[in-house]
Amino acid sequence: MLLLPAIDLKAGRCVRLLQGDFSESTFYSSDPVETARGFQADGARWIHVVDLDAAEGRGADNLPVIERIRSALSCRLQV
């Protein structure tokens, strides 16, 4: 079994939605790159990244954040 840690991005920050509700989110980190580095340091071979703004069809463009994560890591990303 392969477990993938996930980073959910909303306005460039790591969050989790409450039961999929875009208006109800919990903030976890303002530095997704450091969060991803921590996952990799803990042994993750893959990291799942979700751009919640893109999924919602509006909001900030998280592509630059995803590019920074990609360039900082050697593990694979599922975006």
N, CA, C and O atoms as a Maestro MAE file, in Angstrom:
{
 s_m_m2io_version
 :::
 2.0.0
}

f_m_ct {
 s_m_title
 :::
 protein
 m_atom[316] {
  # First column is atom index #
  i_m_mmod_type
  r_m_x_coord
  r_m_y_coord
  r_m_z_coord
  i_m_residue_number
  s_m_chain_name
  s_m_pdb_residue_name
  s_m_pdb_atom_name
  i_m_atomic_number
  :::
  1 25 0.840 -1.165 0.000 1 A "MET " " N  " 7
  2 3 0.000 0.000 0.000 1 A "MET " " CA " 6
  3 2 0.895 1.240 0.000 1 A "MET " " C  " 6
  4 15 1.912 1.291 0.691 1 A "MET " " O  " 8
  5 25 0.501 2.217 -0.774 2 A "LEU " " N  " 7
  6 3 1.222 3.482 -0.859 2 A "LEU " " CA " 6
  7 2 0.300 4.584 -0.354 2 A "LEU " " C  " 6
  8 15 -0.769 4.813 -0.920 2 A "LEU " " O  " 8
  9 25 0.714 5.264 0.706 3 A "LEU " " N  " 7
  10 3 -0.057 6.385 1.240 3 A "LEU " " CA " 6
  11 2 0.547 7.685 0.748 3 A "LEU " " C  " 6
  12 15 1.765 7.862 0.775 3 A "LEU " " O  " 8
  13 25 -0.306 8.596 0.296 4 A "LEU " " N  " 7
  14 3 0.150 9.890 -0.199 4 A "LEU " " CA " 6
  15 2 -0.316 10.989 0.745 4 A "LEU " " C  " 6
  16 15 -1.520 11.187 0.914 4 A "LEU " " O  " 8
  17 25 0.631 11.715 1.371 5 A "PRO " " N  " 7
  18 3 0.208 12.885 2.139 5 A "PRO " " CA " 6
  19 2 -0.327 13.928 1.177 5 A "PRO " " C  " 6
  20 15 0.082 13.985 0.017 5 A "PRO " " O  " 8
  21 25 -1.246 14.757 1.665 6 A "ALA " " N  " 7
  22 3 -1.894 15.735 0.789 6 A "ALA " " CA " 6
  23 2 -1.676 17.152 1.284 6 A "ALA " " C  " 6
  24 15 -1.634 17.419 2.485 6 A "ALA " " O  " 8
  25 25 -1.541 18.044 0.327 7 A "ILE " " N  " 7
  26 3 -1.499 19.479 0.590 7 A "ILE " " CA " 6
  27 2 -2.640 20.102 -0.203 7 A "ILE " " C  " 6
  28 15 -2.660 20.046 -1.433 7 A "ILE " " O  " 8
  29 25 -3.582 20.692 0.507 8 A "ASP " " N  " 7
  30 3 -4.692 21.404 -0.127 8 A "ASP " " CA " 6
  31 2 -4.362 22.893 -0.096 8 A "ASP " " C  " 6
  32 15 -4.129 23.462 0.970 8 A "ASP " " O  " 8
  33 25 -4.344 23.515 -1.264 9 A "LEU " " N  " 7
  34 3 -3.967 24.930 -1.385 9 A "LEU " " CA " 6
  35 2 -5.184 25.808 -1.595 9 A "LEU " " C  " 6
  36 15 -6.027 25.539 -2.451 9 A "LEU " " O  " 8
  37 25 -5.260 26.855 -0.805 10 A "LYS " " N  " 7
  38 3 -6.290 27.875 -0.992 10 A "LYS " " CA " 6
  39 2 -5.614 29.216 -0.742 10 A "LYS " " C  " 6
  40 15 -5.124 29.479 0.357 10 A "LYS " " O  " 8
  41 25 -5.591 30.058 -1.764 11 A "ALA " " N  " 7
  42 3 -4.913 31.370 -1.689 11 A "ALA " " CA " 6
  43 2 -3.460 31.213 -1.257 11 A "ALA " " C  " 6
  44 15 -2.944 32.029 -0.493 11 A "ALA " " O  " 8
  45 25 -2.798 30.161 -1.749 12 A "GLY " " N  " 7
  46 3 -1.383 29.959 -1.485 12 A "GLY " " CA " 6
  47 2 -1.044 29.386 -0.128 12 A "GLY " " C  " 6
  48 15 0.132 29.288 0.224 12 A "GLY " " O  " 8
  49 25 -2.055 29.004 0.647 13 A "ARG " " N  " 7
  50 3 -1.828 28.479 1.991 13 A "ARG " " CA " 6
  51 2 -2.352 27.056 2.106 13 A "ARG " " C  " 6
  52 15 -3.247 26.656 1.361 13 A "ARG " " O  " 8
  53 25 -1.798 26.295 3.036 14 A "CYS " " N  " 7
  54 3 -2.247 24.930 3.298 14 A "CYS " " CA " 6
  55 2 -3.480 24.975 4.193 14 A "CYS " " C  " 6
  56 15 -3.453 25.548 5.283 14 A "CYS " " O  " 8
  57 25 -4.559 24.362 3.715 15 A "VAL " " N  " 7
  58 3 -5.820 24.338 4.464 15 A "VAL " " CA " 6
  59 2 -6.448 22.952 4.362 15 A "VAL " " C  " 6
  60 15 -5.978 22.104 3.604 15 A "VAL " " O  " 8
  61 25 -7.496 22.732 5.118 16 A "ARG " " N  " 7
  62 3 -8.389 21.580 4.972 16 A "ARG " " CA " 6
  63 2 -9.803 22.107 5.000 16 A "ARG " " C  " 6
  64 15 -10.149 22.943 5.835 16 A "ARG " " O  " 8
  65 25 -10.616 21.619 4.089 17 A "LEU " " N  " 7
  66 3 -12.020 22.003 4.068 17 A "LEU " " CA " 6
  67 2 -12.791 21.176 5.086 17 A "LEU " " C  " 6
  68 15 -12.448 20.022 5.346 17 A "LEU " " O  " 8
  69 25 -13.820 21.761 5.651 18 A "LEU " " N  " 7
  70 3 -14.703 21.032 6.554 18 A "LEU " " CA " 6
  71 2 -15.794 20.379 5.726 18 A "LEU " " C  " 6
  72 15 -16.676 21.058 5.201 18 A "LEU " " O  " 8
  73 25 -15.734 19.079 5.612 19 A "GLN " " N  " 7
  74 3 -16.705 18.288 4.860 19 A "GLN " " CA " 6
  75 2 -16.911 18.810 3.441 19 A "GLN " " C  " 6
  76 15 -18.033 18.828 2.935 19 A "GLN " " O  " 8
  77 25 -15.823 19.234 2.803 20 A "GLY " " N  " 7
  78 3 -15.874 19.680 1.417 20 A "GLY " " CA " 6
  79 2 -16.474 21.052 1.194 20 A "GLY " " C  " 6
  80 15 -16.700 21.446 0.050 20 A "GLY " " O  " 8
  81 25 -16.737 21.787 2.264 21 A "ASP " " N  " 7
  82 3 -17.347 23.110 2.169 21 A "ASP " " CA " 6
  83 2 -16.256 24.161 1.950 21 A "ASP " " C  " 6
  84 15 -15.415 24.381 2.822 21 A "ASP " " O  " 8
  85 25 -16.275 24.813 0.773 22 A "PHE " " N  " 7
  86 3 -15.251 25.802 0.436 22 A "PHE " " CA " 6
  87 2 -15.277 27.011 1.372 22 A "PHE " " C  " 6
  88 15 -14.265 27.701 1.505 22 A "PHE " " O  " 8
  89 25 -16.391 27.277 2.010 23 A "SER " " N  " 7
  90 3 -16.457 28.430 2.908 23 A "SER " " CA " 6
  91 2 -16.001 28.096 4.329 23 A "SER " " C  " 6
  92 15 -15.864 28.990 5.164 23 A "SER " " O  " 8
  93 25 -15.767 26.812 4.603 24 A "GLU " " N  " 7
  94 3 -15.338 26.373 5.934 24 A "GLU " " CA " 6
  95 2 -13.997 25.660 5.824 24 A "GLU " " C  " 6
  96 15 -13.946 24.475 5.496 24 A "GLU " " O  " 8
  97 25 -12.909 26.381 6.099 25 A "SER " " N  " 7
  98 3 -11.592 25.757 6.007 25 A "SER " " CA " 6
  99 2 -10.781 26.036 7.263 25 A "SER " " C  " 6
  100 15 -10.956 27.056 7.930 25 A "SER " " O  " 8
  101 25 -9.887 25.098 7.565 26 A "THR " " N  " 7
  102 3 -8.967 25.229 8.681 26 A "THR " " CA " 6
  103 2 -7.587 25.515 8.110 26 A "THR " " C  " 6
  104 15 -7.103 24.785 7.245 26 A "THR " " O  " 8
  105 25 -6.962 26.570 8.589 27 A "PHE " " N  " 7
  106 3 -5.635 26.967 8.140 27 A "PHE " " CA " 6
  107 2 -4.578 26.129 8.853 27 A "PHE " " C  " 6
  108 15 -4.642 25.949 10.069 27 A "PHE " " O  " 8
  109 25 -3.597 25.611 8.090 28 A "TYR " " N  " 7
  110 3 -2.522 24.817 8.677 28 A "TYR " " CA " 6
  111 2 -1.148 25.443 8.516 28 A "TYR " " C  " 6
  112 15 -0.333 25.372 9.436 28 A "TYR " " O  " 8
  113 25 -0.873 26.047 7.386 29 A "SER " " N  " 7
  114 3 0.467 26.603 7.169 29 A "SER " " CA " 6
  115 2 0.426 27.639 6.054 29 A "SER " " C  " 6
  116 15 -0.323 27.508 5.086 29 A "SER " " O  " 8
  117 25 1.243 28.666 6.212 30 A "SER " " N  " 7
  118 3 1.369 29.659 5.141 30 A "SER " " CA " 6
  119 2 2.547 29.333 4.232 30 A "SER " " C  " 6
  120 15 2.829 30.077 3.293 30 A "SER " " O  " 8
  121 25 3.242 28.221 4.502 31 A "ASP " " N  " 7
  122 3 4.397 27.831 3.696 31 A "ASP " " CA " 6
  123 2 4.249 26.397 3.175 31 A "ASP " " C  " 6
  124 15 4.760 25.457 3.785 31 A "ASP " " O  " 8
  125 25 3.553 26.233 2.053 32 A "PRO " " N  " 7
  126 3 3.350 24.901 1.496 32 A "PRO " " CA " 6
  127 2 4.650 24.194 1.122 32 A "PRO " " C  " 6
  128 15 4.718 22.965 1.165 32 A "PRO " " O  " 8
  129 25 5.676 24.951 0.757 33 A "VAL " " N  " 7
  130 3 6.961 24.335 0.399 33 A "VAL " " CA " 6
  131 2 7.562 23.642 1.619 33 A "VAL " " C  " 6
  132 15 8.040 22.512 1.517 33 A "VAL " " O  " 8
  133 25 7.542 24.305 2.761 34 A "GLU " " N  " 7
  134 3 8.073 23.686 3.979 34 A "GLU " " CA " 6
  135 2 7.228 22.484 4.400 34 A "GLU " " C  " 6
  136 15 7.762 21.490 4.891 34 A "GLU " " O  " 8
  137 25 5.926 22.574 4.210 35 A "THR " " N  " 7
  138 3 5.053 21.443 4.511 35 A "THR " " CA " 6
  139 2 5.437 20.250 3.639 35 A "THR " " C  " 6
  140 15 5.553 19.128 4.133 35 A "THR " " O  " 8
  141 25 5.632 20.489 2.356 36 A "ALA " " N  " 7
  142 3 6.025 19.422 1.432 36 A "ALA " " CA " 6
  143 2 7.399 18.868 1.785 36 A "ALA " " C  " 6
  144 15 7.605 17.655 1.747 36 A "ALA " " O  " 8
  145 25 8.326 19.732 2.123 37 A "ARG " " N  " 7
  146 3 9.663 19.266 2.539 37 A "ARG " " CA " 6
  147 2 9.567 18.359 3.765 37 A "ARG " " C  " 6
  148 15 10.280 17.360 3.861 37 A "ARG " " O  " 8
  149 25 8.695 18.706 4.686 38 A "GLY " " N  " 7
  150 3 8.498 17.870 5.869 38 A "GLY " " CA " 6
  151 2 7.970 16.499 5.510 38 A "GLY " " C  " 6
  152 15 8.425 15.496 6.060 38 A "GLY " " O  " 8
  153 25 7.003 16.439 4.584 39 A "PHE " " N  " 7
  154 3 6.477 15.150 4.131 39 A "PHE " " CA " 6
  155 2 7.585 14.315 3.493 39 A "PHE " " C  " 6
  156 15 7.714 13.122 3.767 39 A "PHE " " O  " 8
  157 25 8.386 14.960 2.637 40 A "GLN " " N  " 7
  158 3 9.472 14.244 1.981 40 A "GLN " " CA " 6
  159 2 10.499 13.762 3.012 40 A "GLN " " C  " 6
  160 15 10.977 12.632 2.924 40 A "GLN " " O  " 8
  161 25 10.833 14.597 3.972 41 A "ALA " " N  " 7
  162 3 11.797 14.214 5.013 41 A "ALA " " CA " 6
  163 2 11.285 13.034 5.841 41 A "ALA " " C  " 6
  164 15 12.070 12.241 6.360 41 A "ALA " " O  " 8
  165 25 9.963 12.932 5.955 42 A "ASP " " N  " 7
  166 3 9.356 11.819 6.690 42 A "ASP " " CA " 6
  167 2 9.236 10.549 5.846 42 A "ASP " " C  " 6
  168 15 8.717 9.536 6.314 42 A "ASP " " O  " 8
  169 25 9.719 10.606 4.598 43 A "GLY " " N  " 7
  170 3 9.765 9.419 3.763 43 A "GLY " " CA " 6
  171 2 8.757 9.344 2.635 43 A "GLY " " C  " 6
  172 15 8.691 8.329 1.942 43 A "GLY " " O  " 8
  173 25 7.970 10.391 2.430 44 A "ALA " " N  " 7
  174 3 6.983 10.364 1.344 44 A "ALA " " CA " 6
  175 2 7.685 10.265 -0.006 44 A "ALA " " C  " 6
  176 15 8.631 11.003 -0.282 44 A "ALA " " O  " 8
  177 25 7.213 9.345 -0.839 45 A "ARG " " N  " 7
  178 3 7.732 9.228 -2.208 45 A "ARG " " CA " 6
  179 2 6.860 9.990 -3.191 45 A "ARG " " C  " 6
  180 15 7.308 10.343 -4.282 45 A "ARG " " O  " 8
  181 25 5.614 10.244 -2.806 46 A "TRP " " N  " 7
  182 3 4.649 11.011 -3.584 46 A "TRP " " CA " 6
  183 2 3.958 11.988 -2.634 46 A "TRP " " C  " 6
  184 15 3.793 11.695 -1.450 46 A "TRP " " O  " 8
  185 25 3.557 13.140 -3.149 47 A "ILE " " N  " 7
  186 3 2.726 14.079 -2.405 47 A "ILE " " CA " 6
  187 2 1.570 14.489 -3.314 47 A "ILE " " C  " 6
  188 15 1.774 14.847 -4.474 47 A "ILE " " O  " 8
  189 25 0.373 14.433 -2.778 48 A "HIS " " N  " 7
  190 3 -0.844 14.806 -3.501 48 A "HIS " " CA " 6
  191 2 -1.122 16.286 -3.224 48 A "HIS " " C  " 6
  192 15 -1.266 16.680 -2.067 48 A "HIS " " O  " 8
  193 25 -1.199 17.100 -4.270 49 A "VAL " " N  " 7
  194 3 -1.432 18.537 -4.130 49 A "VAL " " CA " 6
  195 2 -2.758 18.884 -4.808 49 A "VAL " " C  " 6
  196 15 -2.982 18.550 -5.972 49 A "VAL " " O  " 8
  197 25 -3.631 19.560 -4.059 50 A "VAL " " N  " 7
  198 3 -4.937 19.958 -4.587 50 A "VAL " " CA " 6
  199 2 -5.016 21.473 -4.611 50 A "VAL " " C  " 6
  200 15 -4.829 22.122 -3.582 50 A "VAL " " O  " 8
  201 25 -5.289 22.038 -5.771 51 A "ASP " " N  " 7
  202 3 -5.510 23.481 -5.904 51 A "ASP " " CA " 6
  203 2 -7.005 23.723 -5.721 51 A "ASP " " C  " 6
  204 15 -7.782 23.611 -6.669 51 A "ASP " " O  " 8
  205 25 -7.399 24.056 -4.494 52 A "LEU " " N  " 7
  206 3 -8.815 24.249 -4.196 52 A "LEU " " CA " 6
  207 2 -9.400 25.445 -4.924 52 A "LEU " " C  " 6
  208 15 -10.579 25.439 -5.278 52 A "LEU " " O  " 8
  209 25 -8.587 26.474 -5.152 53 A "ASP " " N  " 7
  210 3 -9.076 27.640 -5.892 53 A "ASP " " CA " 6
  211 2 -9.439 27.251 -7.329 53 A "ASP " " C  " 6
  212 15 -10.467 27.684 -7.851 53 A "ASP " " O  " 8
  213 25 -8.603 26.444 -7.957 54 A "ALA " " N  " 7
  214 3 -8.901 25.979 -9.316 54 A "ALA " " CA " 6
  215 2 -10.119 25.055 -9.313 54 A "ALA " " C  " 6
  216 15 -10.954 25.111 -10.216 54 A "ALA " " O  " 8
  217 25 -10.211 24.205 -8.289 55 A "ALA " " N  " 7
  218 3 -11.354 23.288 -8.201 55 A "ALA " " CA " 6
  219 2 -12.664 24.051 -8.040 55 A "ALA " " C  " 6
  220 15 -13.703 23.636 -8.554 55 A "ALA " " O  " 8
  221 25 -12.606 25.157 -7.331 56 A "GLU " " N  " 7
  222 3 -13.795 25.983 -7.103 56 A "GLU " " CA " 6
  223 2 -14.110 26.859 -8.315 56 A "GLU " " C  " 6
  224 15 -15.228 27.354 -8.459 56 A "GLU " " O  " 8
  225 25 -13.116 27.045 -9.184 57 A "GLY " " N  " 7
  226 3 -13.334 27.833 -10.387 57 A "GLY " " CA " 6
  227 2 -13.149 29.326 -10.202 57 A "GLY " " C  " 6
  228 15 -13.582 30.118 -11.039 57 A "GLY " " O  " 8
  229 25 -12.508 29.714 -9.108 58 A "ARG " " N  " 7
  230 3 -12.225 31.133 -8.882 58 A "ARG " " CA " 6
  231 2 -11.131 31.264 -7.832 58 A "ARG " " C  " 6
  232 15 -10.672 30.272 -7.266 58 A "ARG " " O  " 8
  233 25 -10.727 32.487 -7.584 59 A "GLY " " N  " 7
  234 3 -9.738 32.713 -6.537 59 A "GLY " " CA " 6
  235 2 -8.335 32.850 -7.077 59 A "GLY " " C  " 6
  236 15 -8.113 33.075 -8.267 59 A "GLY " " O  " 8
  237 25 -7.401 32.706 -6.166 60 A "ALA " " N  " 7
  238 3 -5.980 32.894 -6.483 60 A "ALA " " CA " 6
  239 2 -5.470 31.791 -7.403 60 A "ALA " " C  " 6
  240 15 -6.011 30.685 -7.434 60 A "ALA " " O  " 8
  241 25 -4.437 32.109 -8.135 61 A "ASP " " N  " 7
  242 3 -3.770 31.140 -8.998 61 A "ASP " " CA " 6
  243 2 -2.642 30.502 -8.191 61 A "ASP " " C  " 6
  244 15 -1.670 31.179 -7.856 61 A "ASP " " O  " 8
  245 25 -2.752 29.224 -7.878 62 A "ASN " " N  " 7
  246 3 -1.759 28.528 -7.065 62 A "ASN " " CA " 6
  247 2 -0.654 27.874 -7.885 62 A "ASN " " C  " 6
  248 15 0.204 27.193 -7.324 62 A "ASN " " O  " 8
  249 25 -0.657 28.067 -9.200 63 A "LEU " " N  " 7
  250 3 0.371 27.463 -10.032 63 A "LEU " " CA " 6
  251 2 1.785 27.862 -9.597 63 A "LEU " " C  " 6
  252 15 2.652 26.989 -9.557 63 A "LEU " " O  " 8
  253 25 2.070 29.128 -9.269 64 A "PRO " " N  " 7
  254 3 3.415 29.460 -8.803 64 A "PRO " " CA " 6
  255 2 3.803 28.713 -7.520 64 A "PRO " " C  " 6
  256 15 4.961 28.333 -7.350 64 A "PRO " " O  " 8
  257 25 2.851 28.507 -6.633 65 A "VAL " " N  " 7
  258 3 3.127 27.757 -5.404 65 A "VAL " " CA " 6
  259 2 3.452 26.312 -5.745 65 A "VAL " " C  " 6
  260 15 4.397 25.739 -5.202 65 A "VAL " " O  " 8
  261 25 2.676 25.726 -6.637 66 A "ILE " " N  " 7
  262 3 2.912 24.337 -7.055 66 A "ILE " " CA " 6
  263 2 4.281 24.221 -7.726 66 A "ILE " " C  " 6
  264 15 4.996 23.243 -7.507 66 A "ILE " " O  " 8
  265 25 4.648 25.203 -8.536 67 A "GLU " " N  " 7
  266 3 5.969 25.194 -9.178 67 A "GLU " " CA " 6
  267 2 7.087 25.282 -8.139 67 A "GLU " " C  " 6
  268 15 8.123 24.634 -8.292 67 A "GLU " " O  " 8
  269 25 6.888 26.083 -7.080 68 A "ARG " " N  " 7
  270 3 7.904 26.173 -6.021 68 A "ARG " " CA " 6
  271 2 8.028 24.849 -5.264 68 A "ARG " " C  " 6
  272 15 9.129 24.430 -4.908 68 A "ARG " " O  " 8
  273 25 6.901 24.203 -5.027 69 A "ILE " " N  " 7
  274 3 6.943 22.882 -4.377 69 A "ILE " " CA " 6
  275 2 7.721 21.918 -5.268 69 A "ILE " " C  " 6
  276 15 8.613 21.211 -4.799 69 A "ILE " " O  " 8
  277 25 7.378 21.894 -6.559 70 A "ARG " " N  " 7
  278 3 8.030 20.975 -7.499 70 A "ARG " " CA " 6
  279 2 9.542 21.188 -7.518 70 A "ARG " " C  " 6
  280 15 10.303 20.221 -7.492 70 A "ARG " " O  " 8
  281 25 9.979 22.434 -7.562 71 A "SER " " N  " 7
  282 3 11.416 22.693 -7.676 71 A "SER " " CA " 6
  283 2 12.173 22.414 -6.376 71 A "SER " " C  " 6
  284 15 13.393 22.252 -6.400 71 A "SER " " O  " 8
  285 25 11.474 22.357 -5.249 72 A "ALA " " N  " 7
  286 3 12.125 22.153 -3.956 72 A "ALA " " CA " 6
  287 2 12.254 20.677 -3.579 72 A "ALA " " C  " 6
  288 15 12.968 20.345 -2.633 72 A "ALA " " O  " 8
  289 25 11.580 19.797 -4.296 73 A "LEU " " N  " 7
  290 3 11.512 18.385 -3.894 73 A "LEU " " CA " 6
  291 2 12.077 17.452 -4.943 73 A "LEU " " C  " 6
  292 15 12.160 17.787 -6.125 73 A "LEU " " O  " 8
  293 25 12.460 16.281 -4.487 74 A "SER " " N  " 7
  294 3 12.887 15.237 -5.416 74 A "SER " " CA " 6
  295 2 11.835 14.144 -5.548 74 A "SER " " C  " 6
  296 15 11.917 13.324 -6.462 74 A "SER " " O  " 8
  297 25 10.834 14.113 -4.644 75 A "CYS " " N  " 7
  298 3 9.787 13.101 -4.757 75 A "CYS " " CA " 6
  299 2 8.780 13.528 -5.829 75 A "CYS " " C  " 6
  300 15 8.847 14.636 -6.360 75 A "CYS " " O  " 8
  301 25 7.856 12.629 -6.130 76 A "ARG " " N  " 7
  302 3 6.865 12.912 -7.174 76 A "ARG " " CA " 6
  303 2 5.669 13.650 -6.608 76 A "ARG " " C  " 6
  304 15 5.345 13.536 -5.426 76 A "ARG " " O  " 8
  305 25 5.015 14.415 -7.484 77 A "LEU " " N  " 7
  306 3 3.794 15.112 -7.115 77 A "LEU " " CA " 6
  307 2 2.640 14.591 -7.948 77 A "LEU " " C  " 6
  308 15 2.782 14.300 -9.136 77 A "LEU " " O  " 8
  309 25 1.510 14.483 -7.301 78 A "GLN " " N  " 7
  310 3 0.239 14.226 -8.007 78 A "GLN " " CA " 6
  311 2 -0.582 15.483 -7.815 78 A "GLN " " C  " 6
  312 15 -0.971 15.799 -6.691 78 A "GLN " " O  " 8
  313 25 -0.856 16.207 -8.895 79 A "VAL " " N  " 7
  314 3 -1.551 17.495 -8.789 79 A "VAL " " CA " 6
  315 2 -2.891 17.400 -9.472 79 A "VAL " " C  " 6
  316 15 -3.640 18.376 -9.500 79 A "VAL " " O  " 8
  :::
 }
 m_bond[315] {
  # First column is bond index #
  i_m_from
  i_m_to
  i_m_order
  :::
  1 1 2 1
  2 2 3 1
  3 3 4 2
  4 3 5 1
  5 5 6 1
  6 6 7 1
  7 7 8 2
  8 7 9 1
  9 9 10 1
  10 10 11 1
  11 11 12 2
  12 11 13 1
  13 13 14 1
  14 14 15 1
  15 15 16 2
  16 15 17 1
  17 17 18 1
  18 18 19 1
  19 19 20 2
  20 19 21 1
  21 21 22 1
  22 22 23 1
  23 23 24 2
  24 23 25 1
  25 25 26 1
  26 26 27 1
  27 27 28 2
  28 27 29 1
  29 29 30 1
  30 30 31 1
  31 31 32 2
  32 31 33 1
  33 33 34 1
  34 34 35 1
  35 35 36 2
  36 35 37 1
  37 37 38 1
  38 38 39 1
  39 39 40 2
  40 39 41 1
  41 41 42 1
  42 42 43 1
  43 43 44 2
  44 43 45 1
  45 45 46 1
  46 46 47 1
  47 47 48 2
  48 47 49 1
  49 49 50 1
  50 50 51 1
  51 51 52 2
  52 51 53 1
  53 53 54 1
  54 54 55 1
  55 55 56 2
  56 55 57 1
  57 57 58 1
  58 58 59 1
  59 59 60 2
  60 59 61 1
  61 61 62 1
  62 62 63 1
  63 63 64 2
  64 63 65 1
  65 65 66 1
  66 66 67 1
  67 67 68 2
  68 67 69 1
  69 69 70 1
  70 70 71 1
  71 71 72 2
  72 71 73 1
  73 73 74 1
  74 74 75 1
  75 75 76 2
  76 75 77 1
  77 77 78 1
  78 78 79 1
  79 79 80 2
  80 79 81 1
  81 81 82 1
  82 82 83 1
  83 83 84 2
  84 83 85 1
  85 85 86 1
  86 86 87 1
  87 87 88 2
  88 87 89 1
  89 89 90 1
  90 90 91 1
  91 91 92 2
  92 91 93 1
  93 93 94 1
  94 94 95 1
  95 95 96 2
  96 95 97 1
  97 97 98 1
  98 98 99 1
  99 99 100 2
  100 99 101 1
  101 101 102 1
  102 102 103 1
  103 103 104 2
  104 103 105 1
  105 105 106 1
  106 106 107 1
  107 107 108 2
  108 107 109 1
  109 109 110 1
  110 110 111 1
  111 111 112 2
  112 111 113 1
  113 113 114 1
  114 114 115 1
  115 115 116 2
  116 115 117 1
  117 117 118 1
  118 118 119 1
  119 119 120 2
  120 119 121 1
  121 121 122 1
  122 122 123 1
  123 123 124 2
  124 123 125 1
  125 125 126 1
  126 126 127 1
  127 127 128 2
  128 127 129 1
  129 129 130 1
  130 130 131 1
  131 131 132 2
  132 131 133 1
  133 133 134 1
  134 134 135 1
  135 135 136 2
  136 135 137 1
  137 137 138 1
  138 138 139 1
  139 139 140 2
  140 139 141 1
  141 141 142 1
  142 142 143 1
  143 143 144 2
  144 143 145 1
  145 145 146 1
  146 146 147 1
  147 147 148 2
  148 147 149 1
  149 149 150 1
  150 150 151 1
  151 151 152 2
  152 151 153 1
  153 153 154 1
  154 154 155 1
  155 155 156 2
  156 155 157 1
  157 157 158 1
  158 158 159 1
  159 159 160 2
  160 159 161 1
  161 161 162 1
  162 162 163 1
  163 163 164 2
  164 163 165 1
  165 165 166 1
  166 166 167 1
  167 167 168 2
  168 167 169 1
  169 169 170 1
  170 170 171 1
  171 171 172 2
  172 171 173 1
  173 173 174 1
  174 174 175 1
  175 175 176 2
  176 175 177 1
  177 177 178 1
  178 178 179 1
  179 179 180 2
  180 179 181 1
  181 181 182 1
  182 182 183 1
  183 183 184 2
  184 183 185 1
  185 185 186 1
  186 186 187 1
  187 187 188 2
  188 187 189 1
  189 189 190 1
  190 190 191 1
  191 191 192 2
  192 191 193 1
  193 193 194 1
  194 194 195 1
  195 195 196 2
  196 195 197 1
  197 197 198 1
  198 198 199 1
  199 199 200 2
  200 199 201 1
  201 201 202 1
  202 202 203 1
  203 203 204 2
  204 203 205 1
  205 205 206 1
  206 206 207 1
  207 207 208 2
  208 207 209 1
  209 209 210 1
  210 210 211 1
  211 211 212 2
  212 211 213 1
  213 213 214 1
  214 214 215 1
  215 215 216 2
  216 215 217 1
  217 217 218 1
  218 218 219 1
  219 219 220 2
  220 219 221 1
  221 221 222 1
  222 222 223 1
  223 223 224 2
  224 223 225 1
  225 225 226 1
  226 226 227 1
  227 227 228 2
  228 227 229 1
  229 229 230 1
  230 230 231 1
  231 231 232 2
  232 231 233 1
  233 233 234 1
  234 234 235 1
  235 235 236 2
  236 235 237 1
  237 237 238 1
  238 238 239 1
  239 239 240 2
  240 239 241 1
  241 241 242 1
  242 242 243 1
  243 243 244 2
  244 243 245 1
  245 245 246 1
  246 246 247 1
  247 247 248 2
  248 247 249 1
  249 249 250 1
  250 250 251 1
  251 251 252 2
  252 251 253 1
  253 253 254 1
  254 254 255 1
  255 255 256 2
  256 255 257 1
  257 257 258 1
  258 258 259 1
  259 259 260 2
  260 259 261 1
  261 261 262 1
  262 262 263 1
  263 263 264 2
  264 263 265 1
  265 265 266 1
  266 266 267 1
  267 267 268 2
  268 267 269 1
  269 269 270 1
  270 270 271 1
  271 271 272 2
  272 271 273 1
  273 273 274 1
  274 274 275 1
  275 275 276 2
  276 275 277 1
  277 277 278 1
  278 278 279 1
  279 279 280 2
  280 279 281 1
  281 281 282 1
  282 282 283 1
  283 283 284 2
  284 283 285 1
  285 285 286 1
  286 286 287 1
  287 287 288 2
  288 287 289 1
  289 289 290 1
  290 290 291 1
  291 291 292 2
  292 291 293 1
  293 293 294 1
  294 294 295 1
  295 295 296 2
  296 295 297 1
  297 297 298 1
  298 298 299 1
  299 299 300 2
  300 299 301 1
  301 301 302 1
  302 302 303 1
  303 303 304 2
  304 303 305 1
  305 305 306 1
  306 306 307 1
  307 307 308 2
  308 307 309 1
  309 309 310 1
  310 310 311 1
  311 311 312 2
  312 311 313 1
  313 313 314 1
  314 314 315 1
  315 315 316 2
  :::
 }
}
